[in-house]
Amino acid sequence: MPDELQVQKKFMRKWKELADRAEGLRKEVCIALVGKYTKLQDAYASVIKALTHAALAVHRRLSLNYINAEDLEEHMKIKDPVRYHNAWKSLCQCQGKPQ
């Protein structure tokens, strides 16, 4: 039984270290998540979780910009130029974007 207790203590210590590291993150990484269903964050739950873990692994706090893919399309420049330019501005301000 003492071995099991040691394993649990080690697990909890590692968990606390991870939580403390996550809370203490100062630097941020901005990632643009472009998609059709950006209003429904559950549609991208696994992507969001993966990005969160990746940011933590490189000691960064994740900031996600949700961008509707249609807002980036050429026809939106005529239909709603403000929305079009805001979407592109948001995309260009992020570090994680297509090259």
C-alpha positions as CSV (number, residue, x, y, z in Angstrom):
1,M,0.0,0.0,0.0
2,P,2.8,2.5,0.7
3,D,3.9,2.2,-3.0
4,E,0.4,3.2,-4.2
5,L,0.5,6.2,-1.9
6,Q,3.8,7.3,-3.2
7,V,2.5,7.0,-6.8
8,Q,-0.5,9.1,-6.0
9,K,1.7,11.8,-4.3
10,K,4.0,11.9,-7.3
11,F,1.0,12.2,-9.6
12,M,-0.5,15.0,-7.6
13,R,2.9,16.8,-7.4
14,K,3.2,16.7,-11.2
15,W,-0.4,17.9,-11.6
16,K,0.2,20.8,-9.3
17,E,3.4,21.8,-11.1
18,L,1.5,21.8,-14.4
19,A,-1.4,23.8,-13.0
20,D,1.1,26.3,-11.4
21,R,2.9,26.6,-14.8
22,A,-0.3,27.2,-16.6
23,E,-1.4,29.9,-14.2
24,G,1.9,31.7,-14.4
25,L,2.2,32.0,-18.1
26,R,3.1,35.6,-19.1
27,K,3.8,35.3,-22.8
28,E,0.9,34.8,-25.3
29,V,0.6,33.2,-28.6
30,C,-2.3,34.3,-30.9
31,I,-3.7,31.7,-33.2
32,A,-6.3,32.3,-35.8
33,L,-9.0,29.6,-36.1
34,V,-10.7,30.0,-39.4
35,G,-13.7,28.0,-40.2
36,K,-17.3,27.8,-41.2
37,Y,-18.8,27.2,-37.7
38,T,-16.7,29.5,-35.6
39,K,-19.8,30.6,-33.7
40,L,-20.1,27.0,-32.4
41,Q,-17.0,26.5,-30.4
42,D,-18.0,22.9,-29.7
43,A,-17.5,22.2,-33.4
44,Y,-13.7,22.8,-32.9
45,A,-13.4,21.3,-29.3
46,S,-10.6,18.9,-30.2
47,V,-8.7,21.5,-32.2
48,I,-9.0,24.0,-29.4
49,K,-7.9,21.4,-26.8
50,A,-4.9,20.5,-29.0
51,L,-3.9,24.1,-29.4
52,T,-4.2,24.7,-25.7
53,H,-1.9,21.8,-24.9
54,A,0.6,22.9,-27.6
55,A,0.7,26.4,-26.3
56,L,1.3,25.1,-22.7
57,A,4.1,22.9,-24.0
58,V,5.9,25.9,-25.4
59,H,5.2,28.0,-22.2
60,R,2.6,30.3,-23.8
61,R,-0.9,31.4,-22.9
62,L,-3.3,30.7,-25.9
63,S,-5.3,33.5,-27.4
64,L,-7.7,32.3,-30.1
65,N,-9.2,34.6,-32.8
66,Y,-12.2,33.0,-34.3
67,I,-12.7,34.1,-37.9
68,N,-15.6,33.1,-40.2
69,A,-14.0,31.8,-43.4
70,E,-16.6,33.5,-45.5
71,D,-15.5,36.9,-44.2
72,L,-12.1,36.4,-45.9
73,E,-13.6,35.6,-49.3
74,E,-13.2,38.1,-52.1
75,H,-17.0,38.6,-52.6
76,M,-17.2,39.9,-49.0
77,K,-15.1,42.9,-50.0
78,I,-18.1,44.2,-51.9
79,K,-20.9,42.8,-49.8
80,D,-19.5,44.0,-46.4
81,P,-16.1,45.7,-46.7
82,V,-15.8,46.5,-43.0
83,R,-16.3,42.8,-42.1
84,Y,-13.9,41.7,-44.8
85,H,-11.1,44.1,-43.6
86,N,-11.7,43.3,-39.9
87,A,-11.4,39.6,-40.6
88,W,-8.1,40.0,-42.5
89,K,-6.8,42.4,-39.9
90,S,-7.6,39.8,-37.2
91,L,-5.9,37.1,-39.2
92,C,-2.8,39.1,-39.9
93,Q,-2.4,40.0,-36.2
94,C,-2.0,36.4,-35.2
95,Q,1.3,34.4,-35.0
96,G,-0.4,31.1,-36.1
97,K,-1.7,31.6,-39.6
98,P,-1.1,30.1,-43.1
99,Q,2.1,31.2,-44.7
